[in-house]
Amino acid sequence: MNAYDYDLFVIGAGSGGVRAARISAGYGARVAIAEEYRVGGTCVIRGCVPKKLLVYGAHFAEDLEDARNFGWTVEAKRFDWATLRDNVLSEVDRLNKAYISTLESQKVTILHGRAVLEDAHTVRIGDKTVTADKILIATGARPGFPDCEGAEYGITSNEVFHLEALPKRVVIAGGGYIANEFAGIFNAFGVKVTLLLRGDRLLREYDQQLAERLQAISTAKGIDFRFNAPFRKVEKQADGSLLVHAGKDAPIETDLLIYAVGRPPNSAGLGLEAIGVQLAENGAIKVDADSRTTVENIYAVGDVTDRVQLTPVAIREGHAFADTVFGGKPWRVDHSCIPSAVFSHPPIAAVGLTESQARNAYGSVRVYASDFRPMKNVLAGRTERSLYKLVVDDASGRILGAHIIGPEAAEIMQPLAIAVKAGLTKAQLDETVAVHPTMAEELVLMR
């Protein structure tokens, strides 16, 4: 007779939780997963997937304009927000069903509702209680809110995908990737965008030269920036518009306020501290290299651990957990040298060390750069320039970091990230024949 109802109980059916549940069940484990919202998690339901579809939609604004110089006549260009919104939400529905189908095909039990731990082996979901040998927490993170008067008048990225209509003006609070992505999207749709930053620069985690290039290009496209402007208060006016008080400058009048001010881990109200699971100050669940918490049979993966808040990382952590605990094939996720992208207009992508990080760590480094106007931009009459950077260890010639701003930056970065992760040298890139004419050929032509 089994001592527990399940071998594994997963709390949170996002990317990391679904991967862990599916792989564990494939090894023969009896698995259940609880989700209080929709199966698929932040990325699929209200994050990177629907946002990337909005990015695609936004790009047509410039593509249709540029088409004229390529011989195409586009009559009566007009954008309908409702069409794009509803098509995006339909795709989200399809993916949600696909995720459910994947779990059911592996005979994973799906329980809809909020799961709370009563002890190290007991979980309550509504009025139902179940037990499990191992418990995995994969509850992700949530959009943060500023602590100021009137903060309730703003929305987060969660609600953007459900707007009834586009505003004429939007203030986006934040300087990270989410803020810059939505700034580019709304600007392309014809909305007047103001980006409100608490600090003095964009995208602090990325190479400063690329961040400055994005700011310059965004400014040329009509996006306004306010730096060193922490929130003071938000007022709702009689006509429904908002007055945003931030920093020392005059308040900003807007129709919509979006917060993109960080994503705190979703660990509150799960009963964790009462059973001995330790949390960091920001609510992140503390785990070791095997994703084990301070309670022996309880694990955590993904954004709730705040190691690296990226979907592919959560998926790998969930897979490593399943292989290690149920598959007899232990391995650990390497959190170093992880590529990432900002789907701004134009996009940014990076892997490895920035120039300043490399100088601090290695002392003597060489920086190779290519600053050019893509061929398509030349014929379209656009002055927008791309910038590619390679940061190289002067002693060994090994590539320590790669940084790109320009069209298709993320697509170009993925294979380049393999080279950086593998420890290839600048000389090995130089030995590679270019594919011409492409933007990516700049990577093997820097001298």
C-alpha positions in Angstrom: 0.0 0.0 0.0 1.3 3.5 -0.9 2.0 5.7 2.0 1.0 8.8 0.0 -1.7 9.7 -2.5 1.0 10.9 -5.0 4.7 10.5 -5.5 4.9 14.1 -6.6 2.6 17.1 -6.1 3.4 20.2 -8.1 2.1 23.6 -7.1 1.9 25.8 -10.2 1.3 24.7 -13.8 3.6 27.1 -15.5 6.5 26.2 -17.7 8.7 24.8 -15.0 6.0 23.0 -13.1 4.5 21.4 -16.3 7.9 20.2 -17.5 8.7 18.6 -14.1 5.2 17.0 -13.8 5.4 15.6 -17.4 8.9 14.2 -17.1 8.3 12.7 -13.6 5.1 11.0 -14.8 7.1 9.6 -17.7 9.3 7.8 -15.3 6.3 6.2 -13.7 5.7 8.6 -10.8 2.1 9.3 -9.7 1.9 13.0 -10.2 -0.7 15.7 -9.5 -0.4 19.4 -10.3 -2.5 22.3 -8.9 -3.1 25.6 -10.7 -5.3 28.4 -9.4 -5.5 30.3 -12.7 -4.9 28.7 -16.1 -2.5 25.9 -17.1 0.5 27.4 -19.0 1.7 30.0 -16.5 2.9 33.5 -17.0 4.9 32.9 -20.2 2.0 31.2 -22.1 -1.0 33.0 -20.7 0.0 36.5 -19.9 3.7 36.9 -20.7 6.3 36.2 -23.3 4.1 34.4 -25.8 1.2 36.9 -26.1 3.6 39.8 -25.8 5.8 38.5 -28.7 2.6 38.3 -30.8 1.9 41.9 -30.0 5.5 42.7 -31.0 4.9 41.0 -34.4 1.8 43.0 -34.8 3.6 46.3 -34.0 6.4 45.6 -36.5 3.9 45.9 -39.3 3.6 49.7 -38.7 7.2 50.2 -40.0 7.1 47.3 -42.5 4.0 48.7 -44.3 5.6 52.2 -44.4 8.9 50.8 -45.7 7.2 48.7 -48.3 6.8 51.7 -50.6 10.5 52.0 -51.2 10.5 48.3 -52.2 7.8 48.9 -54.9 4.7 48.0 -52.9 1.6 50.2 -52.8 -0.3 49.8 -49.5 -3.7 51.6 -49.6 -5.4 52.9 -46.5 -3.2 51.6 -43.7 -5.3 51.2 -40.6 -4.8 49.3 -37.4 -7.6 47.6 -35.4 -6.6 46.7 -31.8 -9.5 44.5 -31.2 -8.6 42.2 -34.1 -5.0 41.7 -32.9 -6.1 41.4 -29.2 -8.7 38.7 -29.9 -6.5 36.7 -32.2 -3.7 36.8 -29.6 -6.2 35.6 -26.9 -7.4 32.9 -29.2 -3.8 31.6 -29.5 -3.4 31.7 -25.8 -6.6 29.6 -25.4 -5.1 27.1 -27.9 -1.9 26.8 -26.0 -3.7 26.4 -22.7 -5.6 23.5 -24.1 -2.4 22.0 -25.6 -0.7 22.2 -22.1 -3.7 20.5 -20.5 -3.7 17.8 -23.2 0.1 17.2 -22.7 -0.4 16.7 -18.9 -3.4 14.4 -19.4 -1.6 12.3 -21.9 1.0 11.6 -19.3 -1.8 10.8 -16.8 -1.0 13.8 -14.6 -3.9 14.7 -12.3 -4.8 18.4 -12.7 -6.4 20.1 -9.7 -7.8 23.6 -10.3 -7.6 25.8 -7.2 -5.1 27.4 -4.8 -2.8 24.9 -3.1 -1.6 25.5 0.5 0.8 23.3 2.4 -0.5 22.0 5.8 2.7 20.1 6.5 5.7 18.8 4.6 3.6 16.1 2.9 0.0 17.4 3.0 -1.6 19.9 0.5 -5.0 21.4 0.7 -6.8 22.6 -2.4 -10.1 24.2 -1.5 -11.9 21.6 0.6 -9.8 18.7 -0.7 -6.7 17.4 1.0 -4.0 15.2 -0.6 -0.6 13.8 0.5 2.6 13.4 -1.5 6.1 12.1 -1.0 7.8 15.0 -2.8 6.4 18.5 -3.3 7.6 20.9 -6.0 6.7 24.6 -5.8 6.7 26.3 -9.2 4.4 29.3 -8.5 6.4 31.8 -10.5 6.4 35.6 -9.9 3.9 38.4 -10.2 4.0 42.0 -11.4 5.0 44.4 -8.7 3.1 47.6 -7.6 4.6 50.8 -6.4 3.9 51.8 -2.8 2.3 55.2 -3.2 -1.0 57.0 -2.9 -3.3 56.1 -5.9 -1.3 53.2 -7.0 -4.5 51.2 -7.6 -5.3 53.4 -10.7 -2.5 51.7 -12.7 -2.5 48.3 -14.3 0.2 45.7 -14.9 1.3 43.7 -17.9 -1.3 41.1 -16.9 -4.1 43.4 -17.9 -2.6 44.9 -21.1 -3.7 41.9 -23.2 -7.4 42.5 -22.3 -7.7 46.3 -23.0 -11.0 47.2 -24.5 -9.4 50.0 -26.6 -6.0 51.6 -27.1 -5.4 54.7 -25.1 -4.2 57.9 -26.7 -1.5 58.3 -24.0 0.2 55.8 -21.8 2.8 56.2 -19.0 4.9 53.0 -18.5 6.7 52.9 -15.2 10.0 51.0 -15.3 13.3 50.7 -17.1 13.6 47.0 -17.6 12.8 44.7 -20.5 9.0 44.6 -19.9 8.7 48.4 -19.8 10.8 48.9 -23.0 9.0 46.1 -24.9 5.5 47.6 -24.2 6.9 51.1 -24.9 7.8 50.0 -28.4 4.5 48.1 -28.9 2.3 51.0 -27.9 4.4 53.6 -29.8 4.1 51.5 -33.0 0.3 51.5 -32.5 0.2 55.3 -32.5 -0.1 55.8 -28.7 1.9 58.6 -27.1 4.3 56.9 -24.7 6.2 58.2 -21.7 8.6 55.9 -19.9 9.0 56.7 -16.3 12.2 55.5 -14.6 13.1 55.5 -10.9 16.8 55.5 -11.8 19.1 57.1 -14.3 19.4 54.5 -17.1 17.6 51.8 -19.1 18.2 48.1 -18.9 20.8 48.0 -16.1 21.5 44.3 -16.7 22.5 44.9 -20.3 25.6 46.5 -21.9 25.4 50.3 -21.4 26.2 51.1 -24.9 23.3 49.1 -26.3 21.0 50.6 -23.7 22.0 54.1 -24.7 21.5 53.2 -28.4 18.0 51.9 -27.7 17.2 55.1 -25.8 18.4 57.2 -28.7 16.4 55.3 -31.3 13.3 55.2 -29.0 13.5 59.0 -28.5 13.8 59.5 -32.3 10.6 57.4 -32.7 8.7 59.7 -30.3 9.0 57.9 -26.9 9.6 60.3 -24.0 11.8 59.4 -21.0 11.8 60.7 -17.5 14.7 59.6 -15.4 15.2 59.8 -11.6 11.4 60.0 -11.2 10.2 57.8 -8.3 6.5 57.7 -7.7 4.9 60.2 -5.4 1.2 59.7 -6.1 -1.4 59.0 -8.8 -4.6 61.0 -9.0 -7.8 60.2 -11.0 -9.3 63.2 -12.6 -13.0 63.9 -13.3 -12.7 62.9 -17.0 -11.2 59.6 -16.1 -7.6 60.5 -17.0 -4.8 60.1 -14.6 -2.3 62.6 -13.2 1.0 60.9 -12.3 3.3 62.7 -9.9 6.8 61.4 -10.0 10.2 63.0 -9.2 10.6 66.7 -9.1 9.1 67.5 -12.5 5.5 68.5 -13.3 2.9 65.7 -13.2 2.1 63.8 -16.3 -1.4 63.5 -17.6 -2.2 60.1 -19.2 -5.1 57.8 -20.1 -3.4 54.7 -19.0 -0.6 53.9 -16.4 1.2 50.5 -16.7 3.5 49.3 -14.0 6.6 47.3 -15.0 8.5 47.7 -11.8 9.8 44.2 -11.1 8.3 40.8 -10.5 8.3 39.6 -6.8 8.3 35.8 -6.3 4.9 34.2 -5.6 5.5 32.6 -2.3 3.1 34.3 0.1 0.1 32.4 1.5 1.4 28.9 0.6 2.1 27.9 4.2 5.9 27.7 3.5 7.4 29.4 6.6 5.2 27.5 9.0 6.7 24.2 7.9 10.3 25.4 7.8 10.8 26.5 4.2 13.2 29.5 4.3 12.6 32.6 2.2 14.8 35.4 1.2 13.9 39.0 2.0 12.1 39.5 -1.3 10.0 36.3 -0.8 12.2 34.1 -3.0 12.4 30.4 -1.9 15.9 29.5 -0.9 17.1 26.4 -2.8 20.4 24.5 -3.3 21.9 23.5 -6.6 19.4 20.6 -6.9 16.4 22.9 -6.3 15.9 21.5 -2.8 14.5 23.8 -0.2 15.4 23.8 3.5 12.7 21.0 4.0 14.2 17.8 2.6 11.3 16.6 0.5 10.2 20.0 -0.8 11.7 21.5 -4.0 11.2 24.8 -5.9 12.0 25.8 -9.5 11.5 28.8 -11.7 10.8 32.4 -10.9 9.7 31.7 -7.4 13.4 31.0 -6.5 14.5 34.3 -8.2 17.6 32.7 -9.5 17.1 33.7 -13.2 13.6 34.8 -14.1 13.5 33.3 -17.6 11.1 30.6 -19.0 13.8 28.4 -20.5 15.6 28.4 -17.2 12.5 27.3 -15.3 11.9 24.5 -17.9 15.5 23.2 -17.4 15.2 23.4 -13.6 12.0 21.4 -13.8 13.5 18.8 -16.1 16.7 18.5 -14.0 14.5 18.0 -10.9 12.5 15.2 -12.6 15.6 13.4 -14.0 17.4 13.6 -10.7 14.6 12.7 -8.3 12.6 10.2 -10.4 14.7 9.3 -13.4 18.0 8.2 -11.7 19.9 10.6 -14.0 21.1 13.4 -11.7 22.2 16.7 -13.3 22.2 20.4 -12.4 21.3 23.5 -14.3 24.3 25.7 -15.1 23.0 29.3 -14.4 26.0 30.9 -16.0 26.2 32.3 -19.5 22.5 32.4 -20.2 21.4 34.3 -23.3 18.5 36.7 -23.1 16.7 39.2 -25.3 14.6 42.4 -25.0 11.9 42.5 -27.8 12.0 46.2 -28.0 12.0 48.2 -31.2 14.7 47.4 -32.3 15.4 44.3 -30.2 18.4 43.7 -28.0 20.1 40.3 -27.2 23.0 39.3 -25.1 25.0 36.5 -23.6 27.9 36.4 -21.2 29.7 39.3 -19.6 29.1 43.0 -20.4 32.2 45.1 -21.2 32.3 46.5 -17.6 31.8 43.1 -16.0 34.5 41.6 -18.1 37.0 44.4 -17.3 36.3 43.9 -13.6 36.7 40.1 -13.8 39.5 39.8 -16.3 41.3 43.1 -16.3 42.6 43.2 -19.8 39.9 42.6 -22.4 39.4 43.6 -26.1 36.1 44.9 -27.4 35.2 44.4 -31.1 32.3 46.3 -32.5 30.4 46.8 -35.7 28.2 49.8 -36.0 26.3 49.7 -39.3 23.0 50.4 -41.1 21.2 47.2 -42.1 20.7 46.8 -45.9 17.0 46.9 -45.5 17.1 50.2 -43.6 19.3 51.7 -46.3 16.7 51.1 -49.1 13.8 52.0 -46.8 15.4 55.3 -46.0 15.8 54.7 -42.3 18.8 56.1 -40.4 18.5 53.5 -37.6 21.8 51.7 -37.0 22.6 48.3 -35.5 25.4 47.7 -33.1 27.2 44.3 -32.5 29.8 43.9 -29.7 32.1 41.1 -28.8 34.0 41.2 -25.5 37.1 39.1 -25.6 39.7 38.0 -23.0 42.9 39.5 -24.1 45.0 36.6 -22.8 43.2 33.6 -24.2 41.2 35.2 -27.0 38.0 33.5 -25.6 34.7 35.3 -26.2 33.4 36.4 -22.8 30.3 38.2 -24.0 28.3 39.1 -27.1 25.8 42.0 -27.3 23.5 43.0 -30.2 20.9 45.7 -30.9 19.3 45.5 -34.3 16.7 43.6 -36.4 16.4 39.9 -35.5 18.9 40.3 -32.6 17.4 37.4 -30.7 17.5 35.0 -33.6 21.1 35.9 -34.4 22.1 35.6 -30.7 20.8 32.0 -30.2 23.6 30.3 -32.3 26.2 32.8 -31.1 25.3 31.9 -27.5 26.4 28.3 -28.3 29.8 29.6 -29.3 30.2 31.7 -26.2 28.9 28.9 -23.9 31.4 26.5 -25.6 34.3 28.8 -24.9 35.2 29.5 -28.5 37.7 32.2 -29.4 37.5 35.3 -31.5 40.0 33.6 -33.9 37.6 30.7 -34.4 34.9 33.2 -35.4 37.3 34.9 -37.8 38.1 31.5 -39.4 34.4 31.1 -40.3 33.3 32.2 -43.8 30.5 34.8 -43.8 27.0 34.2 -45.2 26.6 37.2 -47.5 24.7 39.4 -47.6 23.4 39.1 -44.0 23.5 41.2 -40.8 24.8 38.2 -38.9 28.0 38.1 -41.1 29.3 41.1 -39.0 30.0 38.6 -36.3 32.8 36.9 -38.3 34.1 40.1 -39.9 35.1 42.2 -36.9 38.8 42.9 -37.0 
